[in-house]
Amino acid sequence: MPSSSQAMAKPVKATAIDIDLLAPNGLFKGMHKGMTIAAAVLVLGFVLFTALNTELAGLVFGAARLWIELTFGWYYMLTIIFLMAVCGFIVVSPYGRLRLGDDDSRPEFSNFSWFSMLFSAGIGIGILFFGVAEPIFYLDNSASFGYPNNPFADAAGATAIGHDRAVDALRVTFFHWGLHGWAVYVIVGLSLAYFAYRKKLPLALRSALYPFIGDRIYGPIGHAVDLFGVLGCVFGIATSLGLGVSQMSVGLERLVGIDPGLSTQLTLILLISIISILSALSGVNRGIKIISQWNIIISVLVVALFLFVGPTTWLVNVMSASLADYAANFIQMGLWFPKEEAPARWQNNWTVFYWGWWLAWAPFVGLFIARISRGRTLREFVIGVMLVPTLIIFLWLGIFGGSALYQELNASGGVGTAGIIDLVNDWNLPAALFASSDGVFGDGSLAWIVSAMMVMLLMGWFITSSDSGTLVLTTILSLGNQEPPKTFCVFWGVMIGFVAATLLVAGGLSALQTANLAAALPLSVVIIIMTLGVLKSLLEEPRKP
C-alpha cells in the first residue's frame, strides 16, 4: 500500500488490494460483484415487503422506530454532542494544519463551487420542505399532536402566540438544522477524506476502520459497513424524492393548473431520475457542479425577494433575536433530557428524529463532501462544512419561516388565523411553503415568478441530491473508485427512482422513512468507530519541528 508521503498527481482510484476484489470483466466489471448483488437484493426485498403489505410494514417499522426512540434517545443526544466536541478539538489542535492529501496538495474546487455543492447535496431539499412548516409548528400552542408544540418556549413563559414565541420557534428550528447536525457530516466526511487522500485507502466507509482492523477492512466486516451506507443512501434519497415531488406537484398546480395527483408525481420522478443520471454521468466537475451553482444563484434571488418585498425590518429583528438566543442556548439545548412524559414525547418526535435523520444521511452526504474536498486542511474543512452551510440555512429559515410567522402574528382575522398553522396541523406541508409565498407576494405576476423559481429550486436540489447519491453509491460499491463504471451509475439512478415510485404508489413512503431512521442506530456505532479511528490516526501523525 502506498505511503502517505508519496506524491499523487490525481485522485487515487484504487489500491492494489482493491483491484483484486473488483470484477475484471463481464457485467460487473470494475465493481465488487458480491456487494453490488447484495445491495440490489436487499433494496428490492425491502421494496417488495413494504409495497405488498404496506400496513404490516408500517407496524413493523413504526414499532422499531418507537423502540429506538424510547431506548436510545439519550444515546443519540450524547453521540451528537461527542461529535461536536471532536470537531472543536480538531479546529483548535495542531492537527488542523494537516491537509486532506499530501502536504503540497491544494483544493480541487473553488470556494464558491465547494460551498454550492456542500449546500445543495447536504440539506437544500429539507429546508424547502420544512422551512415554513417547522417554525409554524413551534409557534402554535394547540398541542394538537398530543404533546407540547414548543416546550422550550413554554419553559420560558412564552405560552401565548406572540413575538416571544416566534423568536423561540426560530431558535428551536435553528437548533435542529444547525451545528449539531452538520457536526455529523463533518466527522464522516473528514474521516473518509483523511483516509482516502492522506492514507491512500479506498474512498469508502470501511477505510475509517483501518486503524483498528487493518487489511481486514477488505473482508466481511468492511463489506457490511459499506452495505449499511449503501442502504442508507438509497432509502434516504428515495424518501426525499417521493416526499418532494408532492411539494413540486403543488407548485405546478399553482403555476399551470396541472393536477397534483399520483400521475403527475410519477412523471416528475421519471423526469428527475433521467436528469440526475445524465448529471451523474457527466461527473462532479460538470453536471453536479453546474446545477449546484445554479441552485445557489436562484436561492439568493428568492431569499432576496422574500426579504425585501416582505416585512424586512421585522424579519431582521426576529432573526437577530433568534440567532442570539440560539448562540446562548444551543449547548444546553443539546444536553436537555426532560423527565416529564409530554416534553419527552416532543423530544423523541422532533430532536431524536432529527438526530437519527442526520446520522442516517451521514454516509451519503459525508462521502460526497469527502469527494469534493481533497486538498483542504482539516481546520478549513471543519470550519467550512460546519459554519458556511449552517449560516446559509439560518438565513433561509429566518426569512422563509419568519415570513410565515409574521403572517400568523398579523393576520387580519386575529393572531393565528392566517391559515398556515391549519395547513401544518393537517400535515399538508407541501402547501405551507406556497401559502406563505402567497401571503408575501399576493396573486400577481411576481407571485407566479417566485413560485416558478421555488419549483425550479425543488427540482434542482432533488437532482443534485440524486446525482450525487448515485455517484456515492457506485463509488462505495467499486471500493472507492472516484470514476466508477457508468453502467452502474445508470443502474442505481434507475433503482432510486424505482424505489420512490413503487412506494409512492403503494403508500409505503412513511415505512421507508422510518426504516431509514432505524438504520441510524447501527450507523451511529460505525460513525463513532470512524471518529475514534481518525483520532487514533491523527495522534500517530509524525510531528513537524
SULMO-V571896 format. One record per pair of residues at least 6 apart in sequence whose ideal C-beta (glycine too) atoms are under 8 Angstrom apart, sorted by the first residue. I is the first residue (numbers start at 1). GAP is how many residues later the second one is. Records with the same first field share a line. If there is no record, write none. Layout:
I->GAP, GAP
//
This chain:
1->14, 15, 16, 199, 200
2->10, 13, 198
3->197
4->98, 194, 195, 196
5->97
6->96, 194
7->95, 97
8->93, 94, 97, 189, 192
11->97, 186, 363, 471
12->184, 185, 188, 191, 468, 470
13->467, 468, 469, 470
14->8, 188, 464, 465, 466, 467
15->185, 186, 187
17->198, 201
18->184, 200, 461, 462, 463
21->11, 197, 458
22->7, 8, 9, 10, 456, 457, 459
23->6, 7, 8, 9, 10
28->8
29->456
30->448, 451, 454, 455
31->443, 446, 447, 453, 454, 457
32->191, 445, 446, 447
34->189
35->188, 191, 192, 195, 442
36->441, 452
38->185, 189
39->188, 191, 192, 195, 434, 438
40->455
42->185, 189
43->188, 191, 452, 456
46->189, 466, 469
47->451, 452, 455, 456
49->8
50->7, 453, 456, 458, 461, 462, 465
51->451, 452, 454, 455, 457
52->454
54->452, 453, 454, 457
57->451, 454
58->450, 452, 453, 456
60->451
61->450, 453, 454, 457
62->449, 452
64->450, 451, 454
65->449, 452, 453
68->288, 449, 450, 452, 453
69->279, 280, 283, 284
70->278
72->449
73->274, 275, 279
74->263
75->449
76->276, 279, 280, 283, 444, 448
77->257, 258, 260, 274, 275, 278
79->276, 280, 445, 448, 449
80->100, 101, 103, 104, 254, 275, 278
81->99, 253, 254
82->446, 449
83->100, 101, 103, 104, 444, 448
84->95, 96, 99, 250
86->97, 101, 445, 449
87->96, 99, 100, 295, 299
90->6, 100, 288, 289, 292, 448
91->288, 291, 292
95->283, 443, 446
96->281, 282, 283, 286
97->280, 281, 282
98->100, 279, 280, 440, 443
99->6, 99, 276, 277, 278, 279
100->90, 93, 94, 97, 98, 270, 273, 274, 275, 276, 277, 278, 281
101->96, 97, 273, 274
102->95, 96
105->92, 269, 270
106->269
107->7, 266, 267, 268, 269
108->264, 266, 267
109->8, 180, 263
111->273
112->181, 184
113->176, 179, 180
114->258, 259, 270
115->181, 269, 273, 274
116->173, 176, 177, 179, 180
117->167, 171, 172, 175, 251, 255, 347, 351
118->251, 254, 266, 267, 270, 271
119->173, 176, 177, 269, 270, 273
120->171, 172, 175, 176, 340, 341, 344, 345
121->167, 171, 244, 247, 248, 343, 344, 347
122->60, 63, 243, 247, 267
123->54, 58, 266, 270
124->171, 175, 333, 336, 337, 340, 341
125->115, 119, 333, 336, 337, 340
126->51, 114
127->50, 266, 269, 270, 273
128->119, 305, 326, 329, 330, 333
129->114, 115, 118, 300, 301, 304
130->299
131->265, 266, 269, 270, 302
132->268, 269, 271, 272, 288, 300, 301, 303, 304
133->290, 291, 296, 299, 300
134->39, 42, 263, 267
135->31, 34, 35, 37, 38, 262, 266, 267, 269, 270
136->33, 265, 268, 269, 272, 284, 285, 288, 296
137->12, 32, 287
138->11, 12, 15, 27, 30, 31, 34, 35
139->10, 11, 22, 26, 27, 30, 266, 269, 282
140->9, 21, 276, 281, 284, 285
141->8, 9, 18, 19, 20, 24
142->7, 279, 283
143->6
144->281
145->204
146->199
147->195, 196, 198, 199, 202
148->6, 194, 195, 198
149->197
150->15, 18, 19, 22
151->187, 191, 192, 195, 196
152->16, 19, 20, 181
153->6, 11, 12, 15, 16, 19
156->8, 12
157->7
158->6, 7, 9, 10
159->6
161->247, 248, 254, 255
162->247, 253
163->155, 246
166->152, 236, 239, 240, 243
167->151, 154, 155, 158
168->154, 157
169->232, 236
170->148, 149, 152, 227, 228, 231, 232, 235
171->151, 154, 155, 158
172->161
173->224, 228
174->148, 149, 152, 156, 220, 223
175->151, 155, 158, 159, 176
176->174, 175, 178
177->177, 213, 216, 217, 220
178->148, 152, 212, 215, 216
179->151, 207, 211
180->150, 154, 175, 178
181->173, 174, 177
182->203, 204, 207, 208
183->203
184->174, 175, 178, 182, 343
185->173, 176, 177, 180, 181, 184, 200
186->195, 196, 199, 200
187->175, 179, 340, 343, 344, 347
188->174, 175, 177, 178, 179, 181, 182, 339, 342
189->176, 177, 178, 179, 180, 181, 184, 192, 196
190->180, 188, 191, 192, 195, 344
191->17, 175, 339, 340, 342, 343
192->11, 12, 13, 15, 16, 174, 175, 178, 338
193->10, 176, 177, 180, 181, 188
194->184, 340, 343, 344
195->6, 12, 13, 15, 338, 339, 342
196->6, 7, 11, 174, 178, 284
197->177, 178
199->8, 11, 338
201->6, 9, 16, 279
202->277, 278
203->164, 167, 168, 272, 277, 279
204->18, 22, 25, 163, 271, 272, 275, 276
205->20, 21, 23, 24, 158, 162, 271, 321, 325
206->11, 12, 15, 16, 17, 19, 20
207->10, 273
208->321, 322, 325, 326
209->8, 12, 13, 16, 320, 321, 324
210->7, 323, 327
211->322, 325, 326, 329
212->317, 320, 321, 324
213->8
216->6
225->301
226->250, 251
228->135, 291, 294, 295, 298
229->134, 135, 138, 247, 294
230->243, 246, 247
231->288
232->128, 129, 131, 132, 284, 287, 288, 291
233->130, 131, 236, 239, 240, 243
234->235, 239, 258, 261, 262, 265
235->125, 264, 277, 280, 281, 284
236->124, 125, 128, 233, 280
237->127, 228, 229, 232, 259
238->258, 261, 262, 265, 274
239->261, 270, 273, 274, 277
240->222, 225
241->28, 31, 221, 224, 225, 255, 256, 259
242->27, 258, 259, 261, 262, 267, 270
243->266, 270
244->214, 218
245->20, 23, 24, 27, 217, 255, 259
246->14, 19, 184
247->182, 183, 186, 211
248->17, 20, 207, 210, 211, 214
249->9, 11, 12, 15, 16, 19, 181
250->10, 180, 181, 184
251->183, 200, 201, 203, 204, 207
252->6, 8, 12, 203
253->6, 7
254->180, 197
255->193, 196, 197, 200
258->6
262->242, 243
265->239
266->235, 238, 239
268->191
269->228, 231, 232, 235
270->227, 231
272->187, 190, 191, 194, 225
273->193, 220, 221, 223, 224
275->188, 192
276->186, 187, 190, 191, 194, 217, 220
277->190, 193, 212, 213, 216, 217
278->9
279->7, 8, 9, 12, 184, 185, 188
280->7, 8, 186, 187, 188, 190, 191, 209, 213
281->6, 205, 208, 209
282->6
283->200
284->87, 88, 187
287->180
288->176, 179, 180, 183
291->169, 172, 173, 176
292->172
294->166
295->162, 165, 166, 169
298->155, 158, 159, 162
299->97, 158
301->152
302->148, 151, 152, 155
303->92, 93, 96, 97
305->136, 141, 145
306->93, 94, 97, 131, 134, 144
307->8, 92
309->131, 132, 137
310->89, 93, 96, 130
311->92, 95
314->88, 92
315->83, 84, 87, 88, 91
318->80, 84, 87, 88
319->75, 76, 79, 80, 83
322->76
323->71, 75
326->68
336->11
338->6, 8, 9
353->164
355->165
356->161, 164, 165
357->159, 160, 163
359->161, 164, 165, 168
360->156, 157, 159, 160, 163
362->161, 165
363->109, 160
364->104, 105, 108
367->105, 108, 109
368->100, 101, 103, 104
369->16
371->100, 101, 104, 111
373->8, 12
376->8
400->33, 36
403->33, 36, 37
404->14, 16, 28, 31, 32, 35
407->11, 13, 29, 32, 33
408->7, 8, 9, 10, 12, 13
409->6
411->6, 7
418->21
419->16
420->12, 15, 16, 19
423->6, 8, 9, 12
424->8
433->21
434->17, 20
437->10, 13, 14, 17
438->9
441->6, 9
466->27, 30, 31
467->26
469->27
470->19, 22, 23, 26
471->13, 18
473->19
474->7, 10, 11, 14, 15, 18
475->6, 7, 9
477->7, 11
478->6, 7, 10
499->13
500->9
502->6
503->6, 8, 9
//
